[in-house]
Amino acid sequence: MRILLTLLLSVSAAAVLPAAKTLDVYFIDVEGGQSTLIISPSGESLLVDTGWPGGRDAGRIAAVAKKAGLKRIDYVLVTHYHLDHVGGLPELAELIPIVNFVDHGENLEDSKGARELYEKYVKVREKGKHILVKPGDRLPIKGIDVQVVAAAGERITTPLAGAGQPNPLCSAASQRPVDTSENGKSVGNMLTFGKFRLVNLADLTWNKEIELVCPNNLVGTVDLYLVTHHGMNLSGSPVIVHAIKPRVAVMNNGARKGASPEAWETVHTSPGLEGFWQLHYAVANGKEKNVSEEYIANLEEKCEGHYLKLSAQRNGTFTVTNTRNGLVKTYR
């Protein structure tokens, strides 16, 4: 009787325990830029980039933040100072409070437009706390580990946990002309939640990506790969994509930006790939170089801005949801 009573009490207690909290990631459609909203199990939020200026993208980000129950954004990480990544920040700051601003430091591009864009960003940044990051740094977000792997043209020199093995693909690596733009200065990060790993290298370009995995793979393998540079062929060498062996890839392309046939094919043929999702149907590619429509958030060029949502458990299982059609895919 005592054993039976103990079992009954255990079952009753389990029934009232709260469900394990997930890591939630929203890939927001800013039509060929980037805006990725991350909410840790602790409830803290990290927004990576803010899309284009003009109000559309700030409105979409604020709407998703509201759906997610946020009253503020704890951290905004500006990966680099290009219009499609930081242009929407001043407008977003008027819609929702932002506490911390994370970046790689000074803008080194010297055109008039680049200087004006950076000045607008700094003006907003002055209203919060500024965090300057370098490779190896971590953001102090409870419940997840967000480690910077590249920033300001530099990269980590010590392998991430479990990484560091020689990369046999390096023998086929080819170099491109040196990139001195802000793209090559992008802040790239690895997000880890238990056994789940997501890598986001922003617009890091070809040579800089290869430095992360040659001669040794300093990054390791990942569950989710946010396709670098919207799938433009300035990035996305097979040397890195096939080395990190993503289980699932999300391409944040626009209808007429990114998703180049070469970069798309590199992801599509990556060994061990279980799922491939796009924010937009790539108009110029035709059906041969687009994923199946059910895995695309926006089919029309003039779209409603549907987003993709990822929810990950600590054991590495995660789901991806297409908010356009309600499709939910689980990866165990």
Residue pairs with C-beta under 8 A, 6 or more apart in sequence:
20 41
20 313
20 314
21 41
21 42
21 143
22 41
22 311
22 312
22 313
23 38
23 39
23 40
23 41
23 143
23 144
23 191
23 193
23 196
23 310
23 311
23 312
24 38
24 39
24 68
24 309
24 310
24 311
24 312
25 36
25 37
25 38
25 39
25 198
25 224
25 309
25 310
25 311
25 312
26 36
26 37
26 38
26 39
26 64
26 68
26 307
26 308
26 309
26 310
27 36
27 226
27 250
27 252
27 279
27 297
27 307
27 308
27 309
27 310
28 35
28 36
28 37
28 51
28 57
28 60
28 61
28 64
28 305
28 307
29 60
29 279
29 280
29 297
29 298
29 303
29 305
29 306
29 307
30 49
30 50
30 51
30 52
30 56
30 57
30 60
30 61
30 84
30 88
30 252
31 51
31 52
31 57
31 254
31 255
31 257
31 280
31 303
31 305
32 84
32 230
32 252
32 253
32 254
32 255
32 256
32 257
32 258
32 280
33 49
33 51
33 52
33 57
33 83
33 84
33 85
33 87
33 88
33 230
33 252
33 254
34 48
34 49
34 51
34 79
34 84
34 85
34 202
34 203
34 230
34 252
35 47
35 48
35 49
35 50
35 51
35 57
35 60
35 61
35 88
36 47
36 48
36 49
36 200
36 226
36 252
37 45
37 46
37 47
37 48
37 61
37 64
37 65
37 68
38 45
38 46
38 47
38 48
38 144
38 146
38 191
39 45
39 46
39 68
39 70
40 46
40 141
40 142
40 143
40 144
40 193
41 143
41 144
41 193
42 141
42 142
42 143
44 74
44 75
44 141
44 142
44 143
45 65
45 68
45 70
45 72
45 73
45 74
45 75
46 73
46 74
46 75
46 76
46 77
46 139
46 141
46 146
47 61
47 65
47 73
47 75
47 76
47 77
48 77
48 79
48 189
48 200
48 202
49 77
49 78
49 79
49 85
49 86
49 202
50 57
50 58
50 61
50 76
50 78
50 85
50 86
50 87
50 88
50 89
50 92
51 57
51 58
51 60
51 61
51 84
51 85
51 87
51 88
52 83
52 84
52 87
52 88
53 83
53 87
53 88
53 90
53 91
54 87
54 88
54 91
55 91
56 305
57 87
57 88
57 91
57 92
58 88
58 89
58 91
58 92
58 94
58 95
59 95
60 305
60 307
61 88
61 92
61 95
62 92
62 95
62 96
64 307
65 73
65 96
70 96
71 96
71 97
72 96
72 97
72 98
72 99
73 96
73 97
73 98
73 99
74 99
74 100
74 141
75 99
75 100
75 101
75 102
75 131
75 139
75 141
76 89
76 98
76 100
76 101
76 102
77 102
77 103
77 139
77 187
77 189
78 85
78 86
78 89
78 101
78 102
78 103
78 121
78 187
79 85
79 104
79 186
79 187
79 188
79 202
79 203
80 86
80 104
80 182
80 183
80 185
80 186
80 187
80 202
80 203
81 107
81 109
81 114
81 117
81 118
81 121
81 182
82 117
82 182
82 183
82 203
83 113
83 117
85 202
85 203
86 117
86 121
87 117
89 120
89 121
89 124
90 120
90 121
90 123
90 124
92 98
93 124
93 127
98 124
98 127
98 128
99 128
99 129
100 128
100 129
100 130
100 131
101 124
101 125
101 128
101 129
101 130
101 131
102 131
102 132
102 133
102 139
102 187
103 125
103 130
103 131
103 132
103 133
103 187
104 132
104 133
104 134
104 151
104 152
104 185
104 186
104 187
105 132
105 152
106 118
107 114
107 115
107 117
107 118
107 182
108 180
108 182
108 185
109 115
109 181
109 182
114 182
131 139
133 139
133 148
133 151
133 187
134 148
134 151
134 152
134 154
135 148
135 149
135 150
135 151
135 154
135 155
135 156
135 157
136 147
136 148
136 156
136 158
137 147
137 148
137 151
138 145
138 146
138 147
138 148
139 146
139 148
139 189
143 193
144 191
144 192
144 193
145 190
145 191
145 192
145 193
146 189
146 190
146 191
146 192
147 160
147 189
147 190
147 192
148 156
148 187
148 188
148 189
149 155
149 156
149 160
149 188
149 189
149 190
149 199
149 201
149 212
149 218
149 219
150 156
150 186
150 187
150 188
150 201
150 204
150 208
150 212
151 185
151 186
151 187
151 188
152 185
153 184
153 185
153 208
155 208
155 211
155 212
155 218
156 212
156 218
157 218
158 218
159 216
159 217
159 218
159 219
159 220
160 190
160 218
160 219
160 220
161 192
161 220
162 220
163 216
163 217
163 218
163 219
163 220
164 216
164 217
164 218
164 220
165 216
165 217
166 215
166 216
166 217
167 213
167 214
167 215
167 216
167 217
167 239
167 243
169 213
169 238
169 239
169 242
169 243
170 210
170 213
170 214
170 215
170 239
172 238
172 239
173 210
173 214
173 237
173 239
174 237
175 206
175 207
175 210
176 205
176 206
176 207
176 234
178 207
179 205
179 206
179 207
179 208
179 234
181 205
182 203
183 203
183 204
183 205
183 229
183 234
183 235
184 204
184 205
184 207
184 208
186 201
186 202
186 203
186 204
186 208
187 202
188 199
188 200
188 201
188 202
188 204
188 212
189 199
189 200
190 197
190 198
190 199
190 219
190 222
191 197
191 198
191 199
191 200
193 312
193 314
194 313
194 314
194 315
194 316
195 314
195 315
195 316
196 223
196 224
196 312
196 313
196 314
196 316
196 318
197 220
197 221
197 222
197 223
197 224
198 222
198 223
198 224
198 225
198 226
198 310
198 312
199 219
199 222
199 224
199 225
199 226
199 244
199 246
200 226
201 209
201 212
201 226
201 228
201 235
202 228
202 229
203 228
203 229
203 230
203 235
204 228
204 229
204 235
205 229
205 234
205 235
206 234
206 235
206 236
206 237
209 228
209 235
209 236
209 237
209 239
209 240
210 237
210 239
210 240
212 218
212 219
212 240
213 219
213 239
213 240
213 243
213 244
214 239
217 243
217 244
219 240
219 243
219 244
220 244
221 244
221 245
221 246
222 244
222 245
222 246
222 247
223 246
223 247
223 248
223 312
223 316
223 318
223 331
224 246
224 247
224 248
224 249
224 250
224 310
224 318
225 241
225 244
225 246
225 248
225 249
225 250
225 267
226 249
226 250
226 252
227 236
227 249
227 250
227 251
227 252
227 253
227 258
227 263
227 267
228 235
228 236
229 235
229 236
229 258
229 263
230 251
230 252
230 253
230 254
230 257
230 258
230 259
231 251
231 253
231 258
231 259
231 260
231 263
231 264
231 267
231 282
232 257
232 258
232 260
232 263
233 260
233 262
233 263
235 263
236 262
236 263
236 266
236 267
237 266
238 266
241 266
241 267
241 270
242 266
242 269
242 270
242 271
245 270
245 271
245 272
246 267
246 270
246 272
246 273
247 272
247 273
247 274
247 275
247 331
248 273
248 274
248 275
248 276
248 277
248 318
248 320
248 331
249 267
249 270
249 273
249 275
249 276
249 277
250 277
250 278
250 279
250 308
250 310
250 320
251 258
251 259
251 264
251 267
251 276
251 277
251 278
251 279
252 258
252 279
253 259
253 278
253 279
253 280
253 282
254 279
254 280
255 280
255 281
255 282
255 283
255 298
255 300
255 301
255 303
256 282
256 283
256 284
256 301
258 282
259 278
259 280
259 282
259 285
259 289
259 290
261 285
261 289
264 282
264 285
264 289
264 290
265 289
267 273
267 276
268 276
274 331
275 295
275 320
275 329
275 331
276 291
276 295
277 291
277 295
277 296
277 297
277 308
277 320
277 322
278 290
278 291
278 295
278 296
278 297
279 296
279 297
279 298
279 307
279 308
280 296
280 297
280 298
280 303
281 290
281 293
281 296
281 298
281 299
281 300
282 289
282 290
283 301
290 296
293 299
294 322
294 325
294 327
295 322
295 327
295 329
296 322
296 324
297 306
297 307
297 308
297 322
297 323
297 324
298 304
298 305
298 306
298 324
299 324
306 322
306 323
306 324
307 323
308 320
308 321
308 322
308 323
309 320
309 321
309 323
310 318
310 319
310 320
310 321
311 318
311 319
311 321
312 318
316 332
317 330
317 331
317 332
318 330
318 331
319 328
319 329
319 330
319 331
320 328
320 329
320 331
321 327
321 328
321 329
322 328
